[in-house]
Amino acid sequence: SPTVAKPKLTEIQNESIKKVLESAVEQTAVTKIYDPAYVVLPYPNGDVPIEKGVCTDVVVRAFRKAGVDLQKEVHE
């Protein structure tokens, strides 16, 4: 089967998806410390300092920038 080319970020048309992806890419310049320690977070909108966290912290932050509180959605 032929290989299907994946779209580049600049080619993505859906603004919500684009915001999520752009935020995740932006965080690679900020979230530099991997810290898997368990932290009790306020709910909703709880977060650890942006310079640290784990992969799920990056994903939650990226969705929030697009207007979706993934922490709340998963909890509910």
mmJSON file of the N, C-alpha and C atoms, coordinates in Angstrom:
{"data_MODEL":{"atom_site":{
"group_PDB":["ATOM","ATOM","ATOM","ATOM","ATOM","ATOM","ATOM","ATOM","ATOM","ATOM","ATOM","ATOM","ATOM","ATOM","ATOM","ATOM","ATOM","ATOM","ATOM","ATOM","ATOM","ATOM","ATOM","ATOM","ATOM","ATOM","ATOM","ATOM","ATOM","ATOM","ATOM","ATOM","ATOM","ATOM","ATOM","ATOM","ATOM","ATOM","ATOM","ATOM","ATOM","ATOM","ATOM","ATOM","ATOM","ATOM","ATOM","ATOM","ATOM","ATOM","ATOM","ATOM","ATOM","ATOM","ATOM","ATOM","ATOM","ATOM","ATOM","ATOM","ATOM","ATOM","ATOM","ATOM","ATOM","ATOM","ATOM","ATOM","ATOM","ATOM","ATOM","ATOM","ATOM","ATOM","ATOM","ATOM","ATOM","ATOM","ATOM","ATOM","ATOM","ATOM","ATOM","ATOM","ATOM","ATOM","ATOM","ATOM","ATOM","ATOM","ATOM","ATOM","ATOM","ATOM","ATOM","ATOM","ATOM","ATOM","ATOM","ATOM","ATOM","ATOM","ATOM","ATOM","ATOM","ATOM","ATOM","ATOM","ATOM","ATOM","ATOM","ATOM","ATOM","ATOM","ATOM","ATOM","ATOM","ATOM","ATOM","ATOM","ATOM","ATOM","ATOM","ATOM","ATOM","ATOM","ATOM","ATOM","ATOM","ATOM","ATOM","ATOM","ATOM","ATOM","ATOM","ATOM","ATOM","ATOM","ATOM","ATOM","ATOM","ATOM","ATOM","ATOM","ATOM","ATOM","ATOM","ATOM","ATOM","ATOM","ATOM","ATOM","ATOM","ATOM","ATOM","ATOM","ATOM","ATOM","ATOM","ATOM","ATOM","ATOM","ATOM","ATOM","ATOM","ATOM","ATOM","ATOM","ATOM","ATOM","ATOM","ATOM","ATOM","ATOM","ATOM","ATOM","ATOM","ATOM","ATOM","ATOM","ATOM","ATOM","ATOM","ATOM","ATOM","ATOM","ATOM","ATOM","ATOM","ATOM","ATOM","ATOM","ATOM","ATOM","ATOM","ATOM","ATOM","ATOM","ATOM","ATOM","ATOM","ATOM","ATOM","ATOM","ATOM","ATOM","ATOM","ATOM","ATOM","ATOM","ATOM","ATOM","ATOM","ATOM","ATOM","ATOM","ATOM","ATOM","ATOM","ATOM","ATOM","ATOM","ATOM","ATOM","ATOM","ATOM","ATOM","ATOM"],
"id":[1,2,3,4,5,6,7,8,9,10,11,12,13,14,15,16,17,18,19,20,21,22,23,24,25,26,27,28,29,30,31,32,33,34,35,36,37,38,39,40,41,42,43,44,45,46,47,48,49,50,51,52,53,54,55,56,57,58,59,60,61,62,63,64,65,66,67,68,69,70,71,72,73,74,75,76,77,78,79,80,81,82,83,84,85,86,87,88,89,90,91,92,93,94,95,96,97,98,99,100,101,102,103,104,105,106,107,108,109,110,111,112,113,114,115,116,117,118,119,120,121,122,123,124,125,126,127,128,129,130,131,132,133,134,135,136,137,138,139,140,141,142,143,144,145,146,147,148,149,150,151,152,153,154,155,156,157,158,159,160,161,162,163,164,165,166,167,168,169,170,171,172,173,174,175,176,177,178,179,180,181,182,183,184,185,186,187,188,189,190,191,192,193,194,195,196,197,198,199,200,201,202,203,204,205,206,207,208,209,210,211,212,213,214,215,216,217,218,219,220,221,222,223,224,225,226,227,228],
"type_symbol":["N","C","C","N","C","C","N","C","C","N","C","C","N","C","C","N","C","C","N","C","C","N","C","C","N","C","C","N","C","C","N","C","C","N","C","C","N","C","C","N","C","C","N","C","C","N","C","C","N","C","C","N","C","C","N","C","C","N","C","C","N","C","C","N","C","C","N","C","C","N","C","C","N","C","C","N","C","C","N","C","C","N","C","C","N","C","C","N","C","C","N","C","C","N","C","C","N","C","C","N","C","C","N","C","C","N","C","C","N","C","C","N","C","C","N","C","C","N","C","C","N","C","C","N","C","C","N","C","C","N","C","C","N","C","C","N","C","C","N","C","C","N","C","C","N","C","C","N","C","C","N","C","C","N","C","C","N","C","C","N","C","C","N","C","C","N","C","C","N","C","C","N","C","C","N","C","C","N","C","C","N","C","C","N","C","C","N","C","C","N","C","C","N","C","C","N","C","C","N","C","C","N","C","C","N","C","C","N","C","C","N","C","C","N","C","C","N","C","C","N","C","C","N","C","C","N","C","C"],
"label_atom_id":["N","CA","C","N","CA","C","N","CA","C","N","CA","C","N","CA","C","N","CA","C","N","CA","C","N","CA","C","N","CA","C","N","CA","C","N","CA","C","N","CA","C","N","CA","C","N","CA","C","N","CA","C","N","CA","C","N","CA","C","N","CA","C","N","CA","C","N","CA","C","N","CA","C","N","CA","C","N","CA","C","N","CA","C","N","CA","C","N","CA","C","N","CA","C","N","CA","C","N","CA","C","N","CA","C","N","CA","C","N","CA","C","N","CA","C","N","CA","C","N","CA","C","N","CA","C","N","CA","C","N","CA","C","N","CA","C","N","CA","C","N","CA","C","N","CA","C","N","CA","C","N","CA","C","N","CA","C","N","CA","C","N","CA","C","N","CA","C","N","CA","C","N","CA","C","N","CA","C","N","CA","C","N","CA","C","N","CA","C","N","CA","C","N","CA","C","N","CA","C","N","CA","C","N","CA","C","N","CA","C","N","CA","C","N","CA","C","N","CA","C","N","CA","C","N","CA","C","N","CA","C","N","CA","C","N","CA","C","N","CA","C","N","CA","C","N","CA","C","N","CA","C","N","CA","C","N","CA","C","N","CA","C","N","CA","C"],
"label_alt_id":[null,null,null,null,null,null,null,null,null,null,null,null,null,null,null,null,null,null,null,null,null,null,null,null,null,null,null,null,null,null,null,null,null,null,null,null,null,null,null,null,null,null,null,null,null,null,null,null,null,null,null,null,null,null,null,null,null,null,null,null,null,null,null,null,null,null,null,null,null,null,null,null,null,null,null,null,null,null,null,null,null,null,null,null,null,null,null,null,null,null,null,null,null,null,null,null,null,null,null,null,null,null,null,null,null,null,null,null,null,null,null,null,null,null,null,null,null,null,null,null,null,null,null,null,null,null,null,null,null,null,null,null,null,null,null,null,null,null,null,null,null,null,null,null,null,null,null,null,null,null,null,null,null,null,null,null,null,null,null,null,null,null,null,null,null,null,null,null,null,null,null,null,null,null,null,null,null,null,null,null,null,null,null,null,null,null,null,null,null,null,null,null,null,null,null,null,null,null,null,null,null,null,null,null,null,null,null,null,null,null,null,null,null,null,null,null,null,null,null,null,null,null,null,null,null,null,null,null],
"label_comp_id":["SER","SER","SER","PRO","PRO","PRO","THR","THR","THR","VAL","VAL","VAL","ALA","ALA","ALA","LYS","LYS","LYS","PRO","PRO","PRO","LYS","LYS","LYS","LEU","LEU","LEU","THR","THR","THR","GLU","GLU","GLU","ILE","ILE","ILE","GLN","GLN","GLN","ASN","ASN","ASN","GLU","GLU","GLU","SER","SER","SER","ILE","ILE","ILE","LYS","LYS","LYS","LYS","LYS","LYS","VAL","VAL","VAL","LEU","LEU","LEU","GLU","GLU","GLU","SER","SER","SER","ALA","ALA","ALA","VAL","VAL","VAL","GLU","GLU","GLU","GLN","GLN","GLN","THR","THR","THR","ALA","ALA","ALA","VAL","VAL","VAL","THR","THR","THR","LYS","LYS","LYS","ILE","ILE","ILE","TYR","TYR","TYR","ASP","ASP","ASP","PRO","PRO","PRO","ALA","ALA","ALA","TYR","TYR","TYR","VAL","VAL","VAL","VAL","VAL","VAL","LEU","LEU","LEU","PRO","PRO","PRO","TYR","TYR","TYR","PRO","PRO","PRO","ASN","ASN","ASN","GLY","GLY","GLY","ASP","ASP","ASP","VAL","VAL","VAL","PRO","PRO","PRO","ILE","ILE","ILE","GLU","GLU","GLU","LYS","LYS","LYS","GLY","GLY","GLY","VAL","VAL","VAL","CYS","CYS","CYS","THR","THR","THR","ASP","ASP","ASP","VAL","VAL","VAL","VAL","VAL","VAL","VAL","VAL","VAL","ARG","ARG","ARG","ALA","ALA","ALA","PHE","PHE","PHE","ARG","ARG","ARG","LYS","LYS","LYS","ALA","ALA","ALA","GLY","GLY","GLY","VAL","VAL","VAL","ASP","ASP","ASP","LEU","LEU","LEU","GLN","GLN","GLN","LYS","LYS","LYS","GLU","GLU","GLU","VAL","VAL","VAL","HIS","HIS","HIS","GLU","GLU","GLU"],
"label_asym_id":["A","A","A","A","A","A","A","A","A","A","A","A","A","A","A","A","A","A","A","A","A","A","A","A","A","A","A","A","A","A","A","A","A","A","A","A","A","A","A","A","A","A","A","A","A","A","A","A","A","A","A","A","A","A","A","A","A","A","A","A","A","A","A","A","A","A","A","A","A","A","A","A","A","A","A","A","A","A","A","A","A","A","A","A","A","A","A","A","A","A","A","A","A","A","A","A","A","A","A","A","A","A","A","A","A","A","A","A","A","A","A","A","A","A","A","A","A","A","A","A","A","A","A","A","A","A","A","A","A","A","A","A","A","A","A","A","A","A","A","A","A","A","A","A","A","A","A","A","A","A","A","A","A","A","A","A","A","A","A","A","A","A","A","A","A","A","A","A","A","A","A","A","A","A","A","A","A","A","A","A","A","A","A","A","A","A","A","A","A","A","A","A","A","A","A","A","A","A","A","A","A","A","A","A","A","A","A","A","A","A","A","A","A","A","A","A","A","A","A","A","A","A","A","A","A","A","A","A"],
"label_entity_id":["1","1","1","1","1","1","1","1","1","1","1","1","1","1","1","1","1","1","1","1","1","1","1","1","1","1","1","1","1","1","1","1","1","1","1","1","1","1","1","1","1","1","1","1","1","1","1","1","1","1","1","1","1","1","1","1","1","1","1","1","1","1","1","1","1","1","1","1","1","1","1","1","1","1","1","1","1","1","1","1","1","1","1","1","1","1","1","1","1","1","1","1","1","1","1","1","1","1","1","1","1","1","1","1","1","1","1","1","1","1","1","1","1","1","1","1","1","1","1","1","1","1","1","1","1","1","1","1","1","1","1","1","1","1","1","1","1","1","1","1","1","1","1","1","1","1","1","1","1","1","1","1","1","1","1","1","1","1","1","1","1","1","1","1","1","1","1","1","1","1","1","1","1","1","1","1","1","1","1","1","1","1","1","1","1","1","1","1","1","1","1","1","1","1","1","1","1","1","1","1","1","1","1","1","1","1","1","1","1","1","1","1","1","1","1","1","1","1","1","1","1","1","1","1","1","1","1","1"],
"label_seq_id":[1,1,1,2,2,2,3,3,3,4,4,4,5,5,5,6,6,6,7,7,7,8,8,8,9,9,9,10,10,10,11,11,11,12,12,12,13,13,13,14,14,14,15,15,15,16,16,16,17,17,17,18,18,18,19,19,19,20,20,20,21,21,21,22,22,22,23,23,23,24,24,24,25,25,25,26,26,26,27,27,27,28,28,28,29,29,29,30,30,30,31,31,31,32,32,32,33,33,33,34,34,34,35,35,35,36,36,36,37,37,37,38,38,38,39,39,39,40,40,40,41,41,41,42,42,42,43,43,43,44,44,44,45,45,45,46,46,46,47,47,47,48,48,48,49,49,49,50,50,50,51,51,51,52,52,52,53,53,53,54,54,54,55,55,55,56,56,56,57,57,57,58,58,58,59,59,59,60,60,60,61,61,61,62,62,62,63,63,63,64,64,64,65,65,65,66,66,66,67,67,67,68,68,68,69,69,69,70,70,70,71,71,71,72,72,72,73,73,73,74,74,74,75,75,75,76,76,76],
"pdbx_PDB_ins_code":[null,null,null,null,null,null,null,null,null,null,null,null,null,null,null,null,null,null,null,null,null,null,null,null,null,null,null,null,null,null,null,null,null,null,null,null,null,null,null,null,null,null,null,null,null,null,null,null,null,null,null,null,null,null,null,null,null,null,null,null,null,null,null,null,null,null,null,null,null,null,null,null,null,null,null,null,null,null,null,null,null,null,null,null,null,null,null,null,null,null,null,null,null,null,null,null,null,null,null,null,null,null,null,null,null,null,null,null,null,null,null,null,null,null,null,null,null,null,null,null,null,null,null,null,null,null,null,null,null,null,null,null,null,null,null,null,null,null,null,null,null,null,null,null,null,null,null,null,null,null,null,null,null,null,null,null,null,null,null,null,null,null,null,null,null,null,null,null,null,null,null,null,null,null,null,null,null,null,null,null,null,null,null,null,null,null,null,null,null,null,null,null,null,null,null,null,null,null,null,null,null,null,null,null,null,null,null,null,null,null,null,null,null,null,null,null,null,null,null,null,null,null,null,null,null,null,null,null],
"Cartn_x":[0.842,0.0,0.882,0.451,1.269,1.318,2.418,2.577,1.791,0.997,0.201,0.987,1.162,1.901,1.088,1.737,1.069,1.114,0.022,0.025,0.994,1.593,2.456,1.567,2.08,1.317,0.775,1.547,1.11,-0.023,-0.255,-1.304,-2.616,-2.597,-3.798,-4.795,-6.023,-7.049,-7.926,-8.203,-9.081,-8.383,-8.923,-8.27,-8.099,-9.064,-8.936,-7.778,-7.69,-6.593,-5.272,-5.256,-4.039,-3.58,-4.506,-4.151,-3.556,-4.145,-3.624,-2.189,-1.972,-0.644,0.372,-0.016,0.901,1.294,0.343,0.63,1.593,1.383,2.275,3.696,3.811,5.134,5.77,4.999,5.514,6.047,5.368,5.774,7.126,7.554,8.861,9.988,9.724,10.721,10.606,9.547,9.288,9.33,8.635,8.537,9.778,10.793,12.093,12.426,11.671,12.004,10.957,11.416,10.515,10.408,9.206,9.001,7.753,7.932,6.79,6.22,6.688,6.202,4.697,4.013,2.574,2.34,1.451,1.121,-0.395,-0.944,-2.379,-2.642,-3.545,-3.846,-5.229,-5.393,-6.741,-7.596,-8.882,-9.799,-10.928,-11.288,-10.64,-9.455,-8.812,-7.698,-6.418,-6.251,-5.011,-3.87,-2.664,-1.492,-0.253,0.798,2.106,2.774,3.868,4.551,4.867,4.68,4.777,6.15,7.188,8.528,8.795,7.842,8.041,6.744,6.889,5.721,6.046,5.009,5.149,4.35,4.342,3.697,2.222,1.516,0.097,-0.112,0.831,0.727,0.791,1.671,1.796,0.507,-0.064,-1.304,-2.452,-2.606,-3.678,-3.511,-2.275,-2.024,-2.329,-1.98,-2.23,-3.729,-4.513,-5.966,-6.564,-6.046,-6.564,-6.361,-5.235,-4.976,-5.985,-6.526,-7.54,-8.952,-9.053,-10.365,-11.041,-10.313,-10.891,-10.127,-10.839,-10.2,-10.284,-9.258,-9.227,-9.276,-8.666,-8.729,-10.19,-10.957,-12.371,-13.169,-12.935,-13.683,-13.457,-12.227,-11.931,-12.536,-12.431,-12.951,-14.48,-15.153,-16.609,-17.088],
"Cartn_y":[-1.185,0.0,1.241,2.281,3.495,4.251,4.927,5.736,7.028,7.368,8.593,9.679,10.812,11.923,12.549,12.788,13.419,14.932,15.633,17.087,17.755,18.848,19.655,20.562,21.024,21.891,23.109,23.647,24.834,24.52,23.242,22.836,22.465,22.361,21.95,23.101,22.82,23.843,24.017,22.948,23.031,23.82,24.982,25.893,25.296,24.521,23.922,22.936,22.083,21.115,21.851,22.866,23.644,24.298,24.838,25.454,24.433,23.246,22.186,21.844,21.625,21.24,22.355,23.589,24.715,24.888,24.747,24.871,23.78,22.567,21.47,21.74,22.226,22.55,23.693,24.731,25.864,25.395,24.446,23.97,23.269,22.784,22.121,23.098,24.402,25.416,25.837,25.408,25.852,24.691,23.624,22.484,21.618,21.874,21.224,20.189,20.183,19.289,18.181,16.932,15.791,15.526,15.649,15.449,14.602,13.29,12.403,12.364,13.248,13.242,13.506,12.807,13.006,14.324,15.15,16.444,16.56,16.948,17.204,18.549,18.554,19.772,20.292,21.612,22.146,21.706,21.644,21.245,22.24,22.693,22.467,23.418,23.293,24.144,23.976,22.891,22.669,22.354,22.761,22.489,22.634,21.929,22.118,23.269,23.822,24.901,24.487,25.395,25.068,24.564,24.876,24.434,22.97,22.312,20.9,20.124,18.799,17.935,16.679,16.015,14.803,15.005,14.01,14.155,14.538,13.98,14.314,15.77,16.352,17.779,18.62,18.251,18.971,18.854,17.654,17.437,18.251,18.23,18.992,20.477,20.987,22.411,22.764,21.886,22.148,22.237,21.341,21.402,22.649,23.043,24.256,25.48,25.546,26.693,26.727,25.576,25.502,25.635,25.876,26.105,24.883,23.773,22.542,22.18,22.07,21.641,20.124,19.481,18.016,17.393,18.032,17.533,17.426,18.443,18.449,17.445,17.408,16.501,15.039,14.676,13.29,12.988,13.934,13.733,13.536,14.331,14.264,13.136],
"Cartn_z":[0.0,0.0,0.0,-0.703,-0.808,0.521,0.728,1.936,1.775,2.797,2.769,3.481,2.806,3.402,4.522,5.656,6.781,6.585,6.932,6.749,7.711,7.266,8.119,8.952,10.089,10.974,10.224,9.307,8.553,7.581,7.295,6.368,7.059,8.36,9.09,9.108,8.724,8.578,9.812,10.537,11.695,12.791,13.131,14.079,15.47,15.949,17.274,17.318,16.323,16.268,16.131,15.31,15.099,16.407,17.202,18.484,19.444,19.495,20.366,19.957,18.68,18.2,18.381,18.075,18.246,19.715,20.613,22.035,22.495,22.044,22.424,21.919,20.7,20.146,20.941,21.268,22.053,23.407,24.011,25.33,25.315,24.17,24.116,24.427,24.331,24.679,26.143,26.831,28.199,29.199,28.888,29.801,29.606,30.416,30.231,31.293,32.406,33.513,33.608,33.444,33.62,35.111,35.659,37.09,37.304,37.514,37.681,39.099,39.979,41.362,41.398,42.296,42.464,43.194,42.644,43.234,43.271,44.41,44.504,43.84,42.865,42.107,42.448,42.422,42.576,41.38,41.578,40.496,40.413,39.222,37.927,37.737,36.621,36.174,36.966,37.698,38.417,37.466,37.849,37.036,37.89,37.519,38.127,37.386,37.912,37.189,35.752,34.81,33.384,32.96,33.737,33.336,33.662,34.365,34.665,34.499,34.522,34.406,33.635,33.176,32.368,31.085,30.221,28.916,29.038,30.015,30.14,30.529,31.278,31.607,30.334,29.426,28.157,27.349,27.316,26.563,27.161,28.485,29.144,28.865,28.97,28.697,27.251,26.334,24.919,24.641,25.225,25.033,25.673,26.831,27.48,26.602,25.923,25.046,23.897,23.556,22.502,23.063,24.393,24.988,25.568,25.697,26.25,27.522,28.644,29.883,29.946,29.438,29.361,30.749,31.734,33.117,33.57,33.325,33.71,32.897,31.592,30.714,31.102,31.4,31.781,33.147,34.079,35.417,35.391,34.604,34.559,33.691],
"occupancy":[1.0,1.0,1.0,1.0,1.0,1.0,1.0,1.0,1.0,1.0,1.0,1.0,1.0,1.0,1.0,1.0,1.0,1.0,1.0,1.0,1.0,1.0,1.0,1.0,1.0,1.0,1.0,1.0,1.0,1.0,1.0,1.0,1.0,1.0,1.0,1.0,1.0,1.0,1.0,1.0,1.0,1.0,1.0,1.0,1.0,1.0,1.0,1.0,1.0,1.0,1.0,1.0,1.0,1.0,1.0,1.0,1.0,1.0,1.0,1.0,1.0,1.0,1.0,1.0,1.0,1.0,1.0,1.0,1.0,1.0,1.0,1.0,1.0,1.0,1.0,1.0,1.0,1.0,1.0,1.0,1.0,1.0,1.0,1.0,1.0,1.0,1.0,1.0,1.0,1.0,1.0,1.0,1.0,1.0,1.0,1.0,1.0,1.0,1.0,1.0,1.0,1.0,1.0,1.0,1.0,1.0,1.0,1.0,1.0,1.0,1.0,1.0,1.0,1.0,1.0,1.0,1.0,1.0,1.0,1.0,1.0,1.0,1.0,1.0,1.0,1.0,1.0,1.0,1.0,1.0,1.0,1.0,1.0,1.0,1.0,1.0,1.0,1.0,1.0,1.0,1.0,1.0,1.0,1.0,1.0,1.0,1.0,1.0,1.0,1.0,1.0,1.0,1.0,1.0,1.0,1.0,1.0,1.0,1.0,1.0,1.0,1.0,1.0,1.0,1.0,1.0,1.0,1.0,1.0,1.0,1.0,1.0,1.0,1.0,1.0,1.0,1.0,1.0,1.0,1.0,1.0,1.0,1.0,1.0,1.0,1.0,1.0,1.0,1.0,1.0,1.0,1.0,1.0,1.0,1.0,1.0,1.0,1.0,1.0,1.0,1.0,1.0,1.0,1.0,1.0,1.0,1.0,1.0,1.0,1.0,1.0,1.0,1.0,1.0,1.0,1.0,1.0,1.0,1.0,1.0,1.0,1.0,1.0,1.0,1.0,1.0,1.0,1.0],
"B_iso_or_equiv":[0.0,0.0,0.0,0.0,0.0,0.0,0.0,0.0,0.0,0.0,0.0,0.0,0.0,0.0,0.0,0.0,0.0,0.0,0.0,0.0,0.0,0.0,0.0,0.0,0.0,0.0,0.0,0.0,0.0,0.0,0.0,0.0,0.0,0.0,0.0,0.0,0.0,0.0,0.0,0.0,0.0,0.0,0.0,0.0,0.0,0.0,0.0,0.0,0.0,0.0,0.0,0.0,0.0,0.0,0.0,0.0,0.0,0.0,0.0,0.0,0.0,0.0,0.0,0.0,0.0,0.0,0.0,0.0,0.0,0.0,0.0,0.0,0.0,0.0,0.0,0.0,0.0,0.0,0.0,0.0,0.0,0.0,0.0,0.0,0.0,0.0,0.0,0.0,0.0,0.0,0.0,0.0,0.0,0.0,0.0,0.0,0.0,0.0,0.0,0.0,0.0,0.0,0.0,0.0,0.0,0.0,0.0,0.0,0.0,0.0,0.0,0.0,0.0,0.0,0.0,0.0,0.0,0.0,0.0,0.0,0.0,0.0,0.0,0.0,0.0,0.0,0.0,0.0,0.0,0.0,0.0,0.0,0.0,0.0,0.0,0.0,0.0,0.0,0.0,0.0,0.0,0.0,0.0,0.0,0.0,0.0,0.0,0.0,0.0,0.0,0.0,0.0,0.0,0.0,0.0,0.0,0.0,0.0,0.0,0.0,0.0,0.0,0.0,0.0,0.0,0.0,0.0,0.0,0.0,0.0,0.0,0.0,0.0,0.0,0.0,0.0,0.0,0.0,0.0,0.0,0.0,0.0,0.0,0.0,0.0,0.0,0.0,0.0,0.0,0.0,0.0,0.0,0.0,0.0,0.0,0.0,0.0,0.0,0.0,0.0,0.0,0.0,0.0,0.0,0.0,0.0,0.0,0.0,0.0,0.0,0.0,0.0,0.0,0.0,0.0,0.0,0.0,0.0,0.0,0.0,0.0,0.0,0.0,0.0,0.0,0.0,0.0,0.0],
"pdbx_formal_charge":[null,null,null,null,null,null,null,null,null,null,null,null,null,null,null,null,null,null,null,null,null,null,null,null,null,null,null,null,null,null,null,null,null,null,null,null,null,null,null,null,null,null,null,null,null,null,null,null,null,null,null,null,null,null,null,null,null,null,null,null,null,null,null,null,null,null,null,null,null,null,null,null,null,null,null,null,null,null,null,null,null,null,null,null,null,null,null,null,null,null,null,null,null,null,null,null,null,null,null,null,null,null,null,null,null,null,null,null,null,null,null,null,null,null,null,null,null,null,null,null,null,null,null,null,null,null,null,null,null,null,null,null,null,null,null,null,null,null,null,null,null,null,null,null,null,null,null,null,null,null,null,null,null,null,null,null,null,null,null,null,null,null,null,null,null,null,null,null,null,null,null,null,null,null,null,null,null,null,null,null,null,null,null,null,null,null,null,null,null,null,null,null,null,null,null,null,null,null,null,null,null,null,null,null,null,null,null,null,null,null,null,null,null,null,null,null,null,null,null,null,null,null,null,null,null,null,null,null],
"auth_seq_id":[1,1,1,2,2,2,3,3,3,4,4,4,5,5,5,6,6,6,7,7,7,8,8,8,9,9,9,10,10,10,11,11,11,12,12,12,13,13,13,14,14,14,15,15,15,16,16,16,17,17,17,18,18,18,19,19,19,20,20,20,21,21,21,22,22,22,23,23,23,24,24,24,25,25,25,26,26,26,27,27,27,28,28,28,29,29,29,30,30,30,31,31,31,32,32,32,33,33,33,34,34,34,35,35,35,36,36,36,37,37,37,38,38,38,39,39,39,40,40,40,41,41,41,42,42,42,43,43,43,44,44,44,45,45,45,46,46,46,47,47,47,48,48,48,49,49,49,50,50,50,51,51,51,52,52,52,53,53,53,54,54,54,55,55,55,56,56,56,57,57,57,58,58,58,59,59,59,60,60,60,61,61,61,62,62,62,63,63,63,64,64,64,65,65,65,66,66,66,67,67,67,68,68,68,69,69,69,70,70,70,71,71,71,72,72,72,73,73,73,74,74,74,75,75,75,76,76,76],
"auth_comp_id":["SER","SER","SER","PRO","PRO","PRO","THR","THR","THR","VAL","VAL","VAL","ALA","ALA","ALA","LYS","LYS","LYS","PRO","PRO","PRO","LYS","LYS","LYS","LEU","LEU","LEU","THR","THR","THR","GLU","GLU","GLU","ILE","ILE","ILE","GLN","GLN","GLN","ASN","ASN","ASN","GLU","GLU","GLU","SER","SER","SER","ILE","ILE","ILE","LYS","LYS","LYS","LYS","LYS","LYS","VAL","VAL","VAL","LEU","LEU","LEU","GLU","GLU","GLU","SER","SER","SER","ALA","ALA","ALA","VAL","VAL","VAL","GLU","GLU","GLU","GLN","GLN","GLN","THR","THR","THR","ALA","ALA","ALA","VAL","VAL","VAL","THR","THR","THR","LYS","LYS","LYS","ILE","ILE","ILE","TYR","TYR","TYR","ASP","ASP","ASP","PRO","PRO","PRO","ALA","ALA","ALA","TYR","TYR","TYR","VAL","VAL","VAL","VAL","VAL","VAL","LEU","LEU","LEU","PRO","PRO","PRO","TYR","TYR","TYR","PRO","PRO","PRO","ASN","ASN","ASN","GLY","GLY","GLY","ASP","ASP","ASP","VAL","VAL","VAL","PRO","PRO","PRO","ILE","ILE","ILE","GLU","GLU","GLU","LYS","LYS","LYS","GLY","GLY","GLY","VAL","VAL","VAL","CYS","CYS","CYS","THR","THR","THR","ASP","ASP","ASP","VAL","VAL","VAL","VAL","VAL","VAL","VAL","VAL","VAL","ARG","ARG","ARG","ALA","ALA","ALA","PHE","PHE","PHE","ARG","ARG","ARG","LYS","LYS","LYS","ALA","ALA","ALA","GLY","GLY","GLY","VAL","VAL","VAL","ASP","ASP","ASP","LEU","LEU","LEU","GLN","GLN","GLN","LYS","LYS","LYS","GLU","GLU","GLU","VAL","VAL","VAL","HIS","HIS","HIS","GLU","GLU","GLU"],
"auth_asym_id":["A","A","A","A","A","A","A","A","A","A","A","A","A","A","A","A","A","A","A","A","A","A","A","A","A","A","A","A","A","A","A","A","A","A","A","A","A","A","A","A","A","A","A","A","A","A","A","A","A","A","A","A","A","A","A","A","A","A","A","A","A","A","A","A","A","A","A","A","A","A","A","A","A","A","A","A","A","A","A","A","A","A","A","A","A","A","A","A","A","A","A","A","A","A","A","A","A","A","A","A","A","A","A","A","A","A","A","A","A","A","A","A","A","A","A","A","A","A","A","A","A","A","A","A","A","A","A","A","A","A","A","A","A","A","A","A","A","A","A","A","A","A","A","A","A","A","A","A","A","A","A","A","A","A","A","A","A","A","A","A","A","A","A","A","A","A","A","A","A","A","A","A","A","A","A","A","A","A","A","A","A","A","A","A","A","A","A","A","A","A","A","A","A","A","A","A","A","A","A","A","A","A","A","A","A","A","A","A","A","A","A","A","A","A","A","A","A","A","A","A","A","A","A","A","A","A","A","A"],
"auth_atom_id":["N","CA","C","N","CA","C","N","CA","C","N","CA","C","N","CA","C","N","CA","C","N","CA","C","N","CA","C","N","CA","C","N","CA","C","N","CA","C","N","CA","C","N","CA","C","N","CA","C","N","CA","C","N","CA","C","N","CA","C","N","CA","C","N","CA","C","N","CA","C","N","CA","C","N","CA","C","N","CA","C","N","CA","C","N","CA","C","N","CA","C","N","CA","C","N","CA","C","N","CA","C","N","CA","C","N","CA","C","N","CA","C","N","CA","C","N","CA","C","N","CA","C","N","CA","C","N","CA","C","N","CA","C","N","CA","C","N","CA","C","N","CA","C","N","CA","C","N","CA","C","N","CA","C","N","CA","C","N","CA","C","N","CA","C","N","CA","C","N","CA","C","N","CA","C","N","CA","C","N","CA","C","N","CA","C","N","CA","C","N","CA","C","N","CA","C","N","CA","C","N","CA","C","N","CA","C","N","CA","C","N","CA","C","N","CA","C","N","CA","C","N","CA","C","N","CA","C","N","CA","C","N","CA","C","N","CA","C","N","CA","C","N","CA","C","N","CA","C","N","CA","C","N","CA","C","N","CA","C","N","CA","C","N","CA","C"],
"pdbx_PDB_model_num":[1,1,1,1,1,1,1,1,1,1,1,1,1,1,1,1,1,1,1,1,1,1,1,1,1,1,1,1,1,1,1,1,1,1,1,1,1,1,1,1,1,1,1,1,1,1,1,1,1,1,1,1,1,1,1,1,1,1,1,1,1,1,1,1,1,1,1,1,1,1,1,1,1,1,1,1,1,1,1,1,1,1,1,1,1,1,1,1,1,1,1,1,1,1,1,1,1,1,1,1,1,1,1,1,1,1,1,1,1,1,1,1,1,1,1,1,1,1,1,1,1,1,1,1,1,1,1,1,1,1,1,1,1,1,1,1,1,1,1,1,1,1,1,1,1,1,1,1,1,1,1,1,1,1,1,1,1,1,1,1,1,1,1,1,1,1,1,1,1,1,1,1,1,1,1,1,1,1,1,1,1,1,1,1,1,1,1,1,1,1,1,1,1,1,1,1,1,1,1,1,1,1,1,1,1,1,1,1,1,1,1,1,1,1,1,1,1,1,1,1,1,1,1,1,1,1,1,1]
}}}
